Amino acid sequence: MEHTEMTVDDLVNLLSGCDGSAPVRQAMNPFFPMAHRLEQVVQCTDQTGQTVVYLAEGRDADTQLGHLPPEVAVRLAWQSPTQPPPRRARRAAGGQ
């Protein structure tokens, strides 16, 4: 099965529907979902001669922002929606 990679045009098209003033974050590691602040965009040529664009996090200590919000992990299908635990019926007053 061939894996199709997102292109810069795909990314620009997806971003065009977003709020242009919103910060850009990167969601990392579906098994321990974390949010990271993006700092750089680097274009280079890989070992096969293909042009590749990398989105990189910063080097500062506060680049990793903490756990990814659960709603984002759910929308990425990295975790299942959580449901509150079922509540047991309360007993009526008087020991019934």
Helices and strands as residue ranges (DSSP letters): H 8-15, E 25-28, E 34-45, E 51-57, E 64-67, H 70-75
